[in-house]
Amino acid sequence: MKKIIIVFCMMFSVCSYGQAYFIYQEAEKYFNGTDGRPQSYEKSFKLYEKAAKEGCVLAEKKLGDCYASGYGCDSSKFTAFKWYKISAKHGNVDAIYALGFYYFFGIGCKSNGDKAFELYRKAADNGHPLAIEALHDWGIYRYNCGYDIPDLKKLNGGEDVDWYHFFLEEK
């Protein structure tokens, strides 16, 4: 009996996520005006919202984008930050990078360089090219401002870190 319940729960989870992903795909069609759908940011926003509430991580990140830019809704950096944080918590690498960006510049939150660095590093560890570039730029900025970068140097055996190649060579 336990096996039947476990299999049913697994099937229910997959079907629920499948439904949310289908809604997300429909939202993408309206957002981009493809597959015979007229472009409608309002319609896509409502569908992203529904898919996000049903657990679609991609829709969570896209809601952050909509709030950040005002696509189909009133622009709100605080609400964008909230959705990026939710999506990042669920492992969306693009949302992790976006959240790092928000922390770095203090958009929708108080600026926090340590948190931004941590998030950029996490996104870069997963191959996000903009996060790798941000870390590279971060190192140049800190170096040019006269900051010692001991935590970065430790990662590379005491030498300055070439962020463009540091993550790419490890993969």
C-alpha positions, 0 to 999 in steps of 0.5 A: 500500500505504501508503494502505491501511495508513493507512486501516486504522490510522485505522479501528482507532483510531476503532473502538477509541475507539468501543468504549471510548465504548460501555462508558462509556455503559453505565457511565453507565446503571448509575451513574444507574440509567437505561435499565432498568439498576439503579443500581450504583456498583460495576458502573459503576466497573468499566465506567468503569475498562475504558473509561478503560484503553481510552482514553475521556477521559470515563471517565478523568474519571469515574474521578477522580470515583468515587475522589474520592467513593468511588462503587463503590470506596474513596475515594482523593484521590490516585488521584482526582488521578491520574485527573484529571491523565490526563484533563486531559492528554487535554484534558477541560475538566472534568478540567482544572478539577478538577485546578486545584481539587485543586492549589488546595486541596492535595487529593491533592497539595501545594497549588500556587496557580500551577499552580491558576491556570494550570489554571483559566485553561486551563479558563476559556479553554475556557468552563468556567463554574466556572473563570471563577467561580474566577478571579473569586473568586481576583481578589477574594480576592487584592485583599482580601488586599492582593496586587498582581495584575500578571499579571491586570492585564496581560491587561486593559490595566492595569485590574482584571479582571472575570473574569465578563465577561473570557472571555465577551466574548472568545468 
